[in-house]
Every structure is written in C-alpha cells, then in structure tokens.
C-alpha cells in the first residue's frame, strides 16, 4: 500500500469513527481476548479499524496519531470503557 493510499484510508476511517463503531470494535476484540496486561492495545484497535490493510508497525504508529483523538472522544462517552496511556 502506498503512503497516499494509507493516508486516504486513515482519513476515511477518522471520518467514520463514532461511538457505535468504537463500541462494536471494543466488544469484538474483547471477545477475541484481552492483550497482555489487560484491555485492548491501541495498535490492535488501529489495525482493527483499518481492516484489511496489512500495516507495518511504523504505519500503525502513523495512523494512531490521526485516529487517537476521535477514538478517545468516543471512549469517553462509553461508561464501560476507559482509555489508559502507558508510561
């Protein structure tokens, strides 16, 4: 995938992120199992939201920068989930 194609896919995904989408993604990923340390890793969520896209770790980091704000806003509206940043 070219950088331009990835950017287009990220922009489409950012525009589509809303509370129901994030809630559905979180439920589906939790059904598959929690990540090491508990919960859902942000990279896993990014890969899920950008389905069908084989992404390198570098591309996931790049996509995360754009997806983080709308995903955080959606999670803040879901009382069953919390967003934690590791440190």
Phi and psi restraints in degrees (range 20) as a CNS / XPLOR table:
assign (resid 1 and name C) (resid 2 and name N)
       (resid 2 and name CA) (resid 2 and name C) 1.0 -76.5 20.0 2
assign (resid 2 and name N) (resid 2 and name CA)
       (resid 2 and name C) (resid 3 and name N) 1.0 161.8 20.0 2
assign (resid 2 and name C) (resid 3 and name N)
       (resid 3 and name CA) (resid 3 and name C) 1.0 -60.6 20.0 2
assign (resid 3 and name N) (resid 3 and name CA)
       (resid 3 and name C) (resid 4 and name N) 1.0 -38.1 20.0 2
assign (resid 3 and name C) (resid 4 and name N)
       (resid 4 and name CA) (resid 4 and name C) 1.0 -65.2 20.0 2
assign (resid 4 and name N) (resid 4 and name CA)
       (resid 4 and name C) (resid 5 and name N) 1.0 -42.8 20.0 2
assign (resid 4 and name C) (resid 5 and name N)
       (resid 5 and name CA) (resid 5 and name C) 1.0 -62.6 20.0 2
assign (resid 5 and name N) (resid 5 and name CA)
       (resid 5 and name C) (resid 6 and name N) 1.0 -41.8 20.0 2
assign (resid 5 and name C) (resid 6 and name N)
       (resid 6 and name CA) (resid 6 and name C) 1.0 -64.0 20.0 2
assign (resid 6 and name N) (resid 6 and name CA)
       (resid 6 and name C) (resid 7 and name N) 1.0 -44.0 20.0 2
assign (resid 6 and name C) (resid 7 and name N)
       (resid 7 and name CA) (resid 7 and name C) 1.0 -60.3 20.0 2
assign (resid 7 and name N) (resid 7 and name CA)
       (resid 7 and name C) (resid 8 and name N) 1.0 -42.2 20.0 2
assign (resid 7 and name C) (resid 8 and name N)
       (resid 8 and name CA) (resid 8 and name C) 1.0 -62.2 20.0 2
assign (resid 8 and name N) (resid 8 and name CA)
       (resid 8 and name C) (resid 9 and name N) 1.0 -43.9 20.0 2
assign (resid 8 and name C) (resid 9 and name N)
       (resid 9 and name CA) (resid 9 and name C) 1.0 -64.1 20.0 2
assign (resid 9 and name N) (resid 9 and name CA)
       (resid 9 and name C) (resid 10 and name N) 1.0 -41.0 20.0 2
assign (resid 9 and name C) (resid 10 and name N)
       (resid 10 and name CA) (resid 10 and name C) 1.0 -63.1 20.0 2
assign (resid 10 and name N) (resid 10 and name CA)
       (resid 10 and name C) (resid 11 and name N) 1.0 -45.5 20.0 2
assign (resid 10 and name C) (resid 11 and name N)
       (resid 11 and name CA) (resid 11 and name C) 1.0 -61.4 20.0 2
assign (resid 11 and name N) (resid 11 and name CA)
       (resid 11 and name C) (resid 12 and name N) 1.0 -40.9 20.0 2
assign (resid 11 and name C) (resid 12 and name N)
       (resid 12 and name CA) (resid 12 and name C) 1.0 -63.7 20.0 2
assign (resid 12 and name N) (resid 12 and name CA)
       (resid 12 and name C) (resid 13 and name N) 1.0 -40.9 20.0 2
assign (resid 12 and name C) (resid 13 and name N)
       (resid 13 and name CA) (resid 13 and name C) 1.0 -69.6 20.0 2
assign (resid 13 and name N) (resid 13 and name CA)
       (resid 13 and name C) (resid 14 and name N) 1.0 -42.5 20.0 2
assign (resid 13 and name C) (resid 14 and name N)
       (resid 14 and name CA) (resid 14 and name C) 1.0 -57.6 20.0 2
assign (resid 14 and name N) (resid 14 and name CA)
       (resid 14 and name C) (resid 15 and name N) 1.0 -43.2 20.0 2
assign (resid 14 and name C) (resid 15 and name N)
       (resid 15 and name CA) (resid 15 and name C) 1.0 -66.5 20.0 2
assign (resid 15 and name N) (resid 15 and name CA)
       (resid 15 and name C) (resid 16 and name N) 1.0 -27.5 20.0 2
assign (resid 15 and name C) (resid 16 and name N)
       (resid 16 and name CA) (resid 16 and name C) 1.0 -89.3 20.0 2
assign (resid 16 and name N) (resid 16 and name CA)
       (resid 16 and name C) (resid 17 and name N) 1.0 -16.1 20.0 2
assign (resid 16 and name C) (resid 17 and name N)
       (resid 17 and name CA) (resid 17 and name C) 1.0 -65.7 20.0 2
assign (resid 17 and name N) (resid 17 and name CA)
       (resid 17 and name C) (resid 18 and name N) 1.0 125.1 20.0 2
assign (resid 17 and name C) (resid 18 and name N)
       (resid 18 and name CA) (resid 18 and name C) 1.0 -148.5 20.0 2
assign (resid 18 and name N) (resid 18 and name CA)
       (resid 18 and name C) (resid 19 and name N) 1.0 177.2 20.0 2
assign (resid 18 and name C) (resid 19 and name N)
       (resid 19 and name CA) (resid 19 and name C) 1.0 -58.7 20.0 2
assign (resid 19 and name N) (resid 19 and name CA)
       (resid 19 and name C) (resid 20 and name N) 1.0 -50.1 20.0 2
assign (resid 19 and name C) (resid 20 and name N)
       (resid 20 and name CA) (resid 20 and name C) 1.0 -60.1 20.0 2
assign (resid 20 and name N) (resid 20 and name CA)
       (resid 20 and name C) (resid 21 and name N) 1.0 -38.3 20.0 2
assign (resid 20 and name C) (resid 21 and name N)
       (resid 21 and name CA) (resid 21 and name C) 1.0 -64.5 20.0 2
assign (resid 21 and name N) (resid 21 and name CA)
       (resid 21 and name C) (resid 22 and name N) 1.0 -46.4 20.0 2
assign (resid 21 and name C) (resid 22 and name N)
       (resid 22 and name CA) (resid 22 and name C) 1.0 -65.9 20.0 2
assign (resid 22 and name N) (resid 22 and name CA)
       (resid 22 and name C) (resid 23 and name N) 1.0 -41.8 20.0 2
assign (resid 22 and name C) (resid 23 and name N)
       (resid 23 and name CA) (resid 23 and name C) 1.0 -61.9 20.0 2
assign (resid 23 and name N) (resid 23 and name CA)
       (resid 23 and name C) (resid 24 and name N) 1.0 -44.0 20.0 2
assign (resid 23 and name C) (resid 24 and name N)
       (resid 24 and name CA) (resid 24 and name C) 1.0 -63.0 20.0 2
assign (resid 24 and name N) (resid 24 and name CA)
       (resid 24 and name C) (resid 25 and name N) 1.0 -42.4 20.0 2
assign (resid 24 and name C) (resid 25 and name N)
       (resid 25 and name CA) (resid 25 and name C) 1.0 -62.6 20.0 2
assign (resid 25 and name N) (resid 25 and name CA)
       (resid 25 and name C) (resid 26 and name N) 1.0 -45.1 20.0 2
assign (resid 25 and name C) (resid 26 and name N)
       (resid 26 and name CA) (resid 26 and name C) 1.0 -63.9 20.0 2
assign (resid 26 and name N) (resid 26 and name CA)
       (resid 26 and name C) (resid 27 and name N) 1.0 -44.1 20.0 2
assign (resid 26 and name C) (resid 27 and name N)
       (resid 27 and name CA) (resid 27 and name C) 1.0 -61.7 20.0 2
assign (resid 27 and name N) (resid 27 and name CA)
       (resid 27 and name C) (resid 28 and name N) 1.0 -44.9 20.0 2
assign (resid 27 and name C) (resid 28 and name N)
       (resid 28 and name CA) (resid 28 and name C) 1.0 -62.5 20.0 2
assign (resid 28 and name N) (resid 28 and name CA)
       (resid 28 and name C) (resid 29 and name N) 1.0 -45.4 20.0 2
assign (resid 28 and name C) (resid 29 and name N)
       (resid 29 and name CA) (resid 29 and name C) 1.0 -68.0 20.0 2
assign (resid 29 and name N) (resid 29 and name CA)
       (resid 29 and name C) (resid 30 and name N) 1.0 -36.7 20.0 2
assign (resid 29 and name C) (resid 30 and name N)
       (resid 30 and name CA) (resid 30 and name C) 1.0 -66.1 20.0 2
assign (resid 30 and name N) (resid 30 and name CA)
       (resid 30 and name C) (resid 31 and name N) 1.0 -33.9 20.0 2
assign (resid 30 and name C) (resid 31 and name N)
       (resid 31 and name CA) (resid 31 and name C) 1.0 -61.8 20.0 2
assign (resid 31 and name N) (resid 31 and name CA)
       (resid 31 and name C) (resid 32 and name N) 1.0 -33.6 20.0 2
assign (resid 31 and name C) (resid 32 and name N)
       (resid 32 and name CA) (resid 32 and name C) 1.0 -78.7 20.0 2
assign (resid 32 and name N) (resid 32 and name CA)
       (resid 32 and name C) (resid 33 and name N) 1.0 -15.1 20.0 2
assign (resid 32 and name C) (resid 33 and name N)
       (resid 33 and name CA) (resid 33 and name C) 1.0 119.8 20.0 2
assign (resid 33 and name N) (resid 33 and name CA)
       (resid 33 and name C) (resid 34 and name N) 1.0 151.0 20.0 2
assign (resid 33 and name C) (resid 34 and name N)
       (resid 34 and name CA) (resid 34 and name C) 1.0 -78.2 20.0 2
assign (resid 34 and name N) (resid 34 and name CA)
       (resid 34 and name C) (resid 35 and name N) 1.0 157.1 20.0 2
assign (resid 34 and name C) (resid 35 and name N)
       (resid 35 and name CA) (resid 35 and name C) 1.0 -80.9 20.0 2
assign (resid 35 and name N) (resid 35 and name CA)
       (resid 35 and name C) (resid 36 and name N) 1.0 168.2 20.0 2
assign (resid 35 and name C) (resid 36 and name N)
       (resid 36 and name CA) (resid 36 and name C) 1.0 -56.0 20.0 2
assign (resid 36 and name N) (resid 36 and name CA)
       (resid 36 and name C) (resid 37 and name N) 1.0 130.4 20.0 2
assign (resid 36 and name C) (resid 37 and name N)
       (resid 37 and name CA) (resid 37 and name C) 1.0 92.2 20.0 2
assign (resid 37 and name N) (resid 37 and name CA)
       (resid 37 and name C) (resid 38 and name N) 1.0 -6.3 20.0 2
assign (resid 37 and name C) (resid 38 and name N)
       (resid 38 and name CA) (resid 38 and name C) 1.0 94.0 20.0 2
assign (resid 38 and name N) (resid 38 and name CA)
       (resid 38 and name C) (resid 39 and name N) 1.0 156.0 20.0 2
assign (resid 38 and name C) (resid 39 and name N)
       (resid 39 and name CA) (resid 39 and name C) 1.0 74.8 20.0 2
assign (resid 39 and name N) (resid 39 and name CA)
       (resid 39 and name C) (resid 40 and name N) 1.0 -157.9 20.0 2
assign (resid 39 and name C) (resid 40 and name N)
       (resid 40 and name CA) (resid 40 and name C) 1.0 -120.1 20.0 2
assign (resid 40 and name N) (resid 40 and name CA)
       (resid 40 and name C) (resid 41 and name N) 1.0 123.9 20.0 2
assign (resid 40 and name C) (resid 41 and name N)
       (resid 41 and name CA) (resid 41 and name C) 1.0 -69.2 20.0 2
assign (resid 41 and name N) (resid 41 and name CA)
       (resid 41 and name C) (resid 42 and name N) 1.0 140.0 20.0 2
assign (resid 41 and name C) (resid 42 and name N)
       (resid 42 and name CA) (resid 42 and name C) 1.0 -58.7 20.0 2
assign (resid 42 and name N) (resid 42 and name CA)
       (resid 42 and name C) (resid 43 and name N) 1.0 -37.7 20.0 2
assign (resid 42 and name C) (resid 43 and name N)
       (resid 43 and name CA) (resid 43 and name C) 1.0 -64.4 20.0 2
assign (resid 43 and name N) (resid 43 and name CA)
       (resid 43 and name C) (resid 44 and name N) 1.0 -37.9 20.0 2
assign (resid 43 and name C) (resid 44 and name N)
       (resid 44 and name CA) (resid 44 and name C) 1.0 -64.7 20.0 2
assign (resid 44 and name N) (resid 44 and name CA)
       (resid 44 and name C) (resid 45 and name N) 1.0 -40.9 20.0 2
assign (resid 44 and name C) (resid 45 and name N)
       (resid 45 and name CA) (resid 45 and name C) 1.0 -64.0 20.0 2
assign (resid 45 and name N) (resid 45 and name CA)
       (resid 45 and name C) (resid 46 and name N) 1.0 -43.2 20.0 2
assign (resid 45 and name C) (resid 46 and name N)
       (resid 46 and name CA) (resid 46 and name C) 1.0 -60.7 20.0 2
assign (resid 46 and name N) (resid 46 and name CA)
       (resid 46 and name C) (resid 47 and name N) 1.0 -46.5 20.0 2
assign (resid 46 and name C) (resid 47 and name N)
       (resid 47 and name CA) (resid 47 and name C) 1.0 -61.8 20.0 2
assign (resid 47 and name N) (resid 47 and name CA)
       (resid 47 and name C) (resid 48 and name N) 1.0 -38.4 20.0 2
assign (resid 47 and name C) (resid 48 and name N)
       (resid 48 and name CA) (resid 48 and name C) 1.0 -64.6 20.0 2
assign (resid 48 and name N) (resid 48 and name CA)
       (resid 48 and name C) (resid 49 and name N) 1.0 -46.5 20.0 2
assign (resid 48 and name C) (resid 49 and name N)
       (resid 49 and name CA) (resid 49 and name C) 1.0 -66.5 20.0 2
assign (resid 49 and name N) (resid 49 and name CA)
       (resid 49 and name C) (resid 50 and name N) 1.0 -30.2 20.0 2
assign (resid 49 and name C) (resid 50 and name N)
       (resid 50 and name CA) (resid 50 and name C) 1.0 -99.2 20.0 2
assign (resid 50 and name N) (resid 50 and name CA)
       (resid 50 and name C) (resid 51 and name N) 1.0 40.8 20.0 2
assign (resid 50 and name C) (resid 51 and name N)
       (resid 51 and name CA) (resid 51 and name C) 1.0 -39.8 20.0 2
assign (resid 51 and name N) (resid 51 and name CA)
       (resid 51 and name C) (resid 52 and name N) 1.0 152.3 20.0 2
assign (resid 51 and name C) (resid 52 and name N)
       (resid 52 and name CA) (resid 52 and name C) 1.0 63.9 20.0 2
assign (resid 52 and name N) (resid 52 and name CA)
       (resid 52 and name C) (resid 53 and name N) 1.0 15.3 20.0 2
assign (resid 52 and name C) (resid 53 and name N)
       (resid 53 and name CA) (resid 53 and name C) 1.0 -116.6 20.0 2
assign (resid 53 and name N) (resid 53 and name CA)
       (resid 53 and name C) (resid 54 and name N) 1.0 111.9 20.0 2
assign (resid 53 and name C) (resid 54 and name N)
       (resid 54 and name CA) (resid 54 and name C) 1.0 -72.2 20.0 2
assign (resid 54 and name N) (resid 54 and name CA)
       (resid 54 and name C) (resid 55 and name N) 1.0 110.4 20.0 2
assign (resid 54 and name C) (resid 55 and name N)
       (resid 55 and name CA) (resid 55 and name C) 1.0 -113.7 20.0 2
assign (resid 55 and name N) (resid 55 and name CA)
       (resid 55 and name C) (resid 56 and name N) 1.0 140.1 20.0 2
assign (resid 55 and name C) (resid 56 and name N)
       (resid 56 and name CA) (resid 56 and name C) 1.0 -77.9 20.0 2
assign (resid 56 and name N) (resid 56 and name CA)
       (resid 56 and name C) (resid 57 and name N) 1.0 165.8 20.0 2
assign (resid 56 and name C) (resid 57 and name N)
       (resid 57 and name CA) (resid 57 and name C) 1.0 -59.9 20.0 2
assign (resid 57 and name N) (resid 57 and name CA)
       (resid 57 and name C) (resid 58 and name N) 1.0 -38.1 20.0 2
assign (resid 57 and name C) (resid 58 and name N)
       (resid 58 and name CA) (resid 58 and name C) 1.0 -62.3 20.0 2
assign (resid 58 and name N) (resid 58 and name CA)
       (resid 58 and name C) (resid 59 and name N) 1.0 -41.9 20.0 2
assign (resid 58 and name C) (resid 59 and name N)
       (resid 59 and name CA) (resid 59 and name C) 1.0 -67.2 20.0 2
assign (resid 59 and name N) (resid 59 and name CA)
       (resid 59 and name C) (resid 60 and name N) 1.0 -35.6 20.0 2
assign (resid 59 and name C) (resid 60 and name N)
       (resid 60 and name CA) (resid 60 and name C) 1.0 -65.0 20.0 2
assign (resid 60 and name N) (resid 60 and name CA)
       (resid 60 and name C) (resid 61 and name N) 1.0 -42.9 20.0 2
assign (resid 60 and name C) (resid 61 and name N)
       (resid 61 and name CA) (resid 61 and name C) 1.0 -60.2 20.0 2
assign (resid 61 and name N) (resid 61 and name CA)
       (resid 61 and name C) (resid 62 and name N) 1.0 -44.1 20.0 2
assign (resid 61 and name C) (resid 62 and name N)
       (resid 62 and name CA) (resid 62 and name C) 1.0 -62.9 20.0 2
assign (resid 62 and name N) (resid 62 and name CA)
       (resid 62 and name C) (resid 63 and name N) 1.0 -45.9 20.0 2
assign (resid 62 and name C) (resid 63 and name N)
       (resid 63 and name CA) (resid 63 and name C) 1.0 -64.8 20.0 2
assign (resid 63 and name N) (resid 63 and name CA)
       (resid 63 and name C) (resid 64 and name N) 1.0 -38.1 20.0 2
assign (resid 63 and name C) (resid 64 and name N)
       (resid 64 and name CA) (resid 64 and name C) 1.0 -58.3 20.0 2
assign (resid 64 and name N) (resid 64 and name CA)
       (resid 64 and name C) (resid 65 and name N) 1.0 -38.5 20.0 2
assign (resid 64 and name C) (resid 65 and name N)
       (resid 65 and name CA) (resid 65 and name C) 1.0 -56.8 20.0 2
assign (resid 65 and name N) (resid 65 and name CA)
       (resid 65 and name C) (resid 66 and name N) 1.0 -36.2 20.0 2
assign (resid 65 and name C) (resid 66 and name N)
       (resid 66 and name CA) (resid 66 and name C) 1.0 -86.8 20.0 2
assign (resid 66 and name N) (resid 66 and name CA)
       (resid 66 and name C) (resid 67 and name N) 1.0 -33.8 20.0 2
assign (resid 66 and name C) (resid 67 and name N)
       (resid 67 and name CA) (resid 67 and name C) 1.0 -83.3 20.0 2
assign (resid 67 and name N) (resid 67 and name CA)
       (resid 67 and name C) (resid 68 and name N) 1.0 -22.9 20.0 2
assign (resid 67 and name C) (resid 68 and name N)
       (resid 68 and name CA) (resid 68 and name C) 1.0 -56.1 20.0 2
assign (resid 68 and name N) (resid 68 and name CA)
       (resid 68 and name C) (resid 69 and name N) 1.0 -50.9 20.0 2
assign (resid 68 and name C) (resid 69 and name N)
       (resid 69 and name CA) (resid 69 and name C) 1.0 -58.4 20.0 2
assign (resid 69 and name N) (resid 69 and name CA)
       (resid 69 and name C) (resid 70 and name N) 1.0 -49.8 20.0 2
assign (resid 69 and name C) (resid 70 and name N)
       (resid 70 and name CA) (resid 70 and name C) 1.0 -69.3 20.0 2
assign (resid 70 and name N) (resid 70 and name CA)
       (resid 70 and name C) (resid 71 and name N) 1.0 -32.4 20.0 2
assign (resid 70 and name C) (resid 71 and name N)
       (resid 71 and name CA) (resid 71 and name C) 1.0 -67.3 20.0 2
assign (resid 71 and name N) (resid 71 and name CA)
       (resid 71 and name C) (resid 72 and name N) 1.0 -44.2 20.0 2
assign (resid 71 and name C) (resid 72 and name N)
       (resid 72 and name CA) (resid 72 and name C) 1.0 -60.6 20.0 2
assign (resid 72 and name N) (resid 72 and name CA)
       (resid 72 and name C) (resid 73 and name N) 1.0 -42.2 20.0 2
assign (resid 72 and name C) (resid 73 and name N)
       (resid 73 and name CA) (resid 73 and name C) 1.0 -61.9 20.0 2
assign (resid 73 and name N) (resid 73 and name CA)
       (resid 73 and name C) (resid 74 and name N) 1.0 -39.9 20.0 2
assign (resid 73 and name C) (resid 74 and name N)
       (resid 74 and name CA) (resid 74 and name C) 1.0 -68.4 20.0 2
assign (resid 74 and name N) (resid 74 and name CA)
       (resid 74 and name C) (resid 75 and name N) 1.0 -44.0 20.0 2
assign (resid 74 and name C) (resid 75 and name N)
       (resid 75 and name CA) (resid 75 and name C) 1.0 -63.0 20.0 2
assign (resid 75 and name N) (resid 75 and name CA)
       (resid 75 and name C) (resid 76 and name N) 1.0 -36.7 20.0 2
assign (resid 75 and name C) (resid 76 and name N)
       (resid 76 and name CA) (resid 76 and name C) 1.0 -61.5 20.0 2
assign (resid 76 and name N) (resid 76 and name CA)
       (resid 76 and name C) (resid 77 and name N) 1.0 -23.2 20.0 2
assign (resid 76 and name C) (resid 77 and name N)
       (resid 77 and name CA) (resid 77 and name C) 1.0 -90.3 20.0 2
assign (resid 77 and name N) (resid 77 and name CA)
       (resid 77 and name C) (resid 78 and name N) 1.0 -4.4 20.0 2
assign (resid 77 and name C) (resid 78 and name N)
       (resid 78 and name CA) (resid 78 and name C) 1.0 -107.1 20.0 2
assign (resid 78 and name N) (resid 78 and name CA)
       (resid 78 and name C) (resid 79 and name N) 1.0 107.9 20.0 2
assign (resid 78 and name C) (resid 79 and name N)
       (resid 79 and name CA) (resid 79 and name C) 1.0 -65.9 20.0 2
assign (resid 79 and name N) (resid 79 and name CA)
       (resid 79 and name C) (resid 80 and name N) 1.0 -20.8 20.0 2
assign (resid 79 and name C) (resid 80 and name N)
       (resid 80 and name CA) (resid 80 and name C) 1.0 -80.4 20.0 2
assign (resid 80 and name N) (resid 80 and name CA)
       (resid 80 and name C) (resid 81 and name N) 1.0 -10.4 20.0 2
assign (resid 80 and name C) (resid 81 and name N)
       (resid 81 and name CA) (resid 81 and name C) 1.0 -129.0 20.0 2
assign (resid 81 and name N) (resid 81 and name CA)
       (resid 81 and name C) (resid 82 and name N) 1.0 152.8 20.0 2
assign (resid 81 and name C) (resid 82 and name N)
       (resid 82 and name CA) (resid 82 and name C) 1.0 -133.7 20.0 2
assign (resid 82 and name N) (resid 82 and name CA)
       (resid 82 and name C) (resid 83 and name N) 1.0 150.4 20.0 2
assign (resid 82 and name C) (resid 83 and name N)
       (resid 83 and name CA) (resid 83 and name C) 1.0 -102.2 20.0 2
assign (resid 83 and name N) (resid 83 and name CA)
       (resid 83 and name C) (resid 84 and name N) 1.0 120.9 20.0 2
assign (resid 83 and name C) (resid 84 and name N)
       (resid 84 and name CA) (resid 84 and name C) 1.0 -115.7 20.0 2
assign (resid 84 and name N) (resid 84 and name CA)
       (resid 84 and name C) (resid 85 and name N) 1.0 135.2 20.0 2
assign (resid 84 and name C) (resid 85 and name N)
       (resid 85 and name CA) (resid 85 and name C) 1.0 -103.2 20.0 2
assign (resid 85 and name N) (resid 85 and name CA)
       (resid 85 and name C) (resid 86 and name N) 1.0 128.3 20.0 2
assign (resid 85 and name C) (resid 86 and name N)
       (resid 86 and name CA) (resid 86 and name C) 1.0 -73.3 20.0 2
assign (resid 86 and name N) (resid 86 and name CA)
       (resid 86 and name C) (resid 87 and name N) 1.0 161.6 20.0 2
